[in-house]
Structure formats: C-alpha cells, structure tokens
Amino acid sequence: GNSVTQMEGPVTLSEEAFLTINCTYTATGYPSLFWYVQYPGEGLQLLLKATKADDKGSNKGFEATYRKETTSFHLEKGSVQVSDSAVYFCALRQKTSYDKVIFGPGTSLSVIP
Amino acid sequence: NAGVTQTPKFRILKIGQSMTLQCTQDMNHNYMYWYRQDPGMGLKLIYYSVGAGITDKGEVPNGYNVSRSTTEDFPLRLELAAPSQTSVYFCASSRLNGYTFGSGTRLTVV
C-alpha cells in the first residue's frame, strides 16, 4: 500500500544552520507530494507541494524537489530561524476518486538561538 | 476569516459519556476529513466525506460516527467515550490543492 517515511526526530539545530528532513514514499503511479508544518498548539498548514516529477515546491525559504527515481521529497532550508521550530509532515495524495492524503509520522524540529 | 472552524477547543469527558465535535468550513469544499493525532504518532484518518450525504470509514473508525447533511458541516460523534480516545482531533477540508486544517480539539477521557 501507499506510505510515507520520514527521518526520525527530534532534530535540534542552531540558528542559521542548514536543514534537511528526509522523506521517501511508496506509491503506485504519480502521486502529488506535500510538506505540512504544525506550530505548537496549532493545526497543520500546507508549506509547499509538487505535483509531478522534477517539480520543485518552495515557500518561506523552504524547498523540496519531487524525485521520481529515488521516490523522495526531502525538505531543505538554507538558514533556519527560531521561528521555524515546529513539526514537519511529509504527505502524498493519490489521484484517486477522492482527495485522500497519507501523512508521514512527522519530524520535530527545534531551533536554538 | 475563511477556513475550518472546530469547537470546542478543549474537553474533558468521563468514561461512557458521549459528545459531538463540531466542524464547519466556509470554502465550499466537497471533501472533509477527521483525523486524530496521538503524541509522536502522526495523523490517523477516522472518517472522511466526499460530499453531502456521503461518508466512509478511514483507518480507525471504531468508537466514532459521522454525518454530512450539508457541504459546510461534518460533526464527529463519540457515543461511549473510552480512555483510548484521549487525543487531539483535527478536522480538514480540501478541493485537490491541499488540505485546510482546523485548529484542533484536545479531548481527555478520564
């Protein structure tokens, strides 16, 4: 079946460090891929998305490239800030008859000054 | 502001009590979902709906019921609360471009 795997957290970085959160997926066909972010005490928010192979999604300095050959969608940011501290979820959506999204387990990020 | 509204934000239930978690969206989305989030476990789909009058089970439907009489509303019903239902519940809606989530309901069953 379809699934999403993320690197285990928690991840702790110093401010201005480079961030990579690995995400790989298992799916048939060509799913759409997403990163969601959850700040403390809030619901999830869509961070970025990519709908086909080699697409790059970007938002707020975060980027992720849809790699069909490695079934990956790794999240990167060149210089993290304290305000980026949150839980990050990788997700995929199959183009089925309904808009069902499968979420990864989430990766907690803490950025310290 | 447009979006998904969930009520209540917090609730404590005693074992065996029942309650309804409310969810309303004003974006005219056809698809709506209920998830539960347990610490360190990600999100698990409880029920979903593809439109008014149509609902279906997700991964963990036992102990819950839903209805969808209008496009806007998608309430989640707990009939006999159990400690295993202590969790944070999120409602979401979508129209193929990504989900919009509510802010969640933190439920504790004691």
Interface residues (C-beta under 8 A of the other chain):
Chain A: F34 Y36 E42 G43 L44 Q45 L46 K49 F89 S97 Y98 D99 K100 V101 F103 G104 P105 G106
Chain B: V4 Y31 G40 M41 G42 L43 L45 Y48 V50 F90 A92 S94 R95 L96 N97 G98 Y99 T100 F101 G102 S103 G104
